[in-house]
Amino acid sequence: MLTLAGHNVNAVSVGGLETCIELPNYKLCFDIGRCPPSATRLPTVLFTHAHTDHMGGVIHHCATRDLTSMPPPTYVMPAENEEAFLEMMTAWRKLDRSPLPCTVVPASPGGSVDLGRGRTAKFFRAIHRVPSIGYAICTQKDVLKDEYKGLPREAIRDARLAGEAITTPVETVEVAFCGDTTIDVVDREPLVRAARLLILEVTFLDDKVSVEKARAKGHVHIDEVVERADLFQNEAILFTHRSVRYGNEWAEARFKEVLPAHLWERSTVLPFAAPWT
C-alpha cells in the first residue's frame, strides 16, 4: 500500500498484462485487469477502456460480490462500450446460471458521476487506440469567505444567524487517472495537471521504442514526460503501466536519471510484484 498526497493507493499495473488501481478510502478502483482479491471489496469500478488487461477481471469481481452477499457493484465505462458490455454480461449470466447484478453508468467527456460524501468523478477524454475515458476525483468543501477570515467567532456566528452567506464552495482535484493514453492528455486537461495525485502511464523508457512508435501504440514515452516537466503541478505523481521488459531497479534508476529534480522528488515508480518481477 502506498500513501501519496494523502491518498492510500493499492496498485498493480504492467503494460499489456494487467492494471488495477485501488483507492480504498474512496471505495473504488480504476480498471480491473485480473481482479486482485482486495478489489472485490470495492463496490465501484471506473473503467478507462475495454482492453482485456484493464477490464478482463470484471466478471470475477461481479460474481464474487454476488457470491459473498455484497451489494451489486457499479461499473462506469466509456459510453461507446455500454452496449457491448451489457451483451457480455447477458452471455455470462447464461453461462454462470446466476443473476450477476450490477449497475452500468456510461461516461462521456465533460460528464460526471456522484460518488457521495461530496465527491465527484469527472470524465475527460483519454487518447488511446480504442475509446477511452480518464477520471478526476474531486471533492467540494465549504470554506469561509475571505471577508470573514480573522473575525471573532461571535461575529461570524452573528453573520450566519442573520442569513449571510459566510462560506463559498471550493473544489479540489484529489486524484486523476488517465488510463492508457498518449501524453496529449497532460497538455489538454487542466484536471490532470492540477490533481493532488496524478496516476500516469509511462509504458516505454528507452530508445528501443521511439516516441513516434509509443504514440502510435497509444502510450506515453518517458521522453515526453521530460519535455513537459514544468507542466505538472501535482503534489505527487505515480508512474504506472511500464513494459515488463524494464525491471524494477532499472526503471527506478532511469526515471531518476532523466527527470528534473523538481519532478523526480514528487514521483513514485510503481514496482512490479510477483509474478511479473
HELIX and SHEET records of a PDB file:
HELIX    1   1 PRO A   24  TYR A   26  5                                   3    
HELIX    2   2 PRO A   37  ARG A   41  5                                   5    
HELIX    3   3 THR A   52  MET A   55  1                                   4    
HELIX    4   4 VAL A   58  LEU A   67  1                                  10    
HELIX    5   5 ALA A   79  ASN A   81  5                                   3    
HELIX    6   6 GLU A   82  ASP A   96  1                                  15    
HELIX    7   7 ASP A  146  TYR A  148  5                                   3    
HELIX    8   8 ARG A  153  LEU A  161  1                                   9    
HELIX    9   9 ASP A  184  ARG A  188  1                                   5    
HELIX   10  10 PRO A  190  ALA A  194  1                                   5    
HELIX   11  11 VAL A  211  ALA A  216  1                                   6    
HELIX   12  12 ILE A  222  GLU A  227  1                                   6    
HELIX   13  13 ALA A  229  LEU A  231  5                                   3    
HELIX   14  14 ASN A  248  VAL A  258  1                                  11    
HELIX   15  15 ALA A  261  TRP A  264  1                                   4    
SHEET    1   A 7 LEU A   2  LEU A   4  0                                        
SHEET    2   A 7 HIS A   7  VAL A  14 -1                                        
SHEET    3   A 7 GLU A  18  LEU A  23 -1                                        
SHEET    4   A 7 LEU A  28  PHE A  30 -1                                        
SHEET    5   A 7 THR A  44  LEU A  46  1                                        
SHEET    6   A 7 THR A  74  PRO A  78  1                                        
SHEET    7   A 7 THR A 103  ALA A 107  1                                        
SHEET    1   B 7 SER A 112  GLY A 116  0                                        
SHEET    2   B 7 ARG A 119  ALA A 126 -1                                        
SHEET    3   B 7 SER A 132  LEU A 144 -1                                        
SHEET    4   B 7 THR A 167  PHE A 177 -1                                        
SHEET    5   B 7 LEU A 197  GLU A 201  1                                        
SHEET    6   B 7 ALA A 236  THR A 240  1                                        
SHEET    7   B 7 SER A 267  VAL A 269  1                                        
END                                                                             
